[in-house]
Amino acid sequence: MLSYLARRLLYTIPTLLAVSVVIFLIINLPPGDFVTSLVAYRRQQGLQVGAEEIAQYRAAYGLDQPIWVQYWYWLSGMLFQGDLGISFEYNRPVTELIGERLADTVLLATAALLFTWVLAFPIGMYAAVKQYSVGDYVATTIGFLGLATPNFLLALVFMYLGFKYFDYVPAGLCSAEYCDAGWNLGKLIDALKHLWLPVVVVGTAGMAGLIRILRANLLDELRKPYVVAARARGVPERRLLVKYPLRVAMNPFISTVGWVLPGLFAGDIIVGQLLGLPTIGPLLLNALRQQDMYLAGSLIMVISVLTVLGTLVSDLLLAWTDPRVRLNQGGNAT
């Protein structure tokens, strides 16, 4: 196991280097750059911007350098100084911008994840054990509706219902009077009032998918010969369900660790923009629109690192929990 872990960690180095190159190239593929967006904005304001001033902007932002020089500046800062660069638009270090939104992002994503797991696990298990019952049909219907409904559409529906019937739309994660205040009972209650909407919206699609997957996997395991044999020997149904089939059917929950970590960081970008959430997702979307190269590239790079680490963690957990997954002497999963 240790040799397998070491080998996987070594594989991440060239993987992340290749990912960094792809990220930087893709960000620079659209025509123009941040200076182009800046000049267009200033001209919309009625200001005249000449060629000499444009050249000064490019030199100030380092955009007059070849692309490989810009890439090395960005990569060397990350590797040797832990510096993610300076945001062109905000004129502030990227690490500061991320730090300001990290707590709210993790809070929202963690709450949505718990909401998803707490509901998906018992519903999926009940739907499998009580196949073709009324509850099974209800769970299946919810699953299909959840998978077919985009998160942003669900957010719009909740916002409309809240405004029409309660004259209240919980935008953001806090009211204006509590955003800069210290934590107290009033701020906690206000946060809960705002938190439920993004949690339900973000968690619904994931919950629907996990219900379907858990139900299908558990139904498949319940028909296996070892389950039939154990039931014939008189093993109690609840003990039989928990000890063997459920452990194997839990694999989808364990494998989701691979996208839980990047999800904790980025969240749902469109929902965050729609609900005005102070999370990382809207910051990334705005950086991409403004071609803020170092901010966008650094955010995507952090998400890529978390994706690679999350995949490694999920593989190790699967090898530990699933009796069908073992590591041979060569380090390959079987």
Protein Blocks (a to p, Z undefined) as FASTA:
>chain_A
ZZmmmmmmmmmmmmmmmmmmmmmmmmmmpgcdfklmmmmmmmmnopacdfklmmmmmmmn
opmpcfklmmmmmmmmmmmnopgbjafklopafklmmmmmmmmmmmmmmmmmmmmmmmmm
mmmmmmmmmgoiaklmmmmmmmmmmmmpcfklmmmmmmmmmmmmnopacehjbdfklmmp
ccdfklmmmmmmmmmmmmmmmmmmmmmmmmmmmmmmmmmmmmpmklmmmmmnopafklmm
mmmmmmmmmmmmmmmmmmmmmmmmnopmklmmmnopabfklmmmmmmmnopaklmmmmmm
mmmmmmmmmmmmmmmmmmmmmmkbccdfkopaZZ
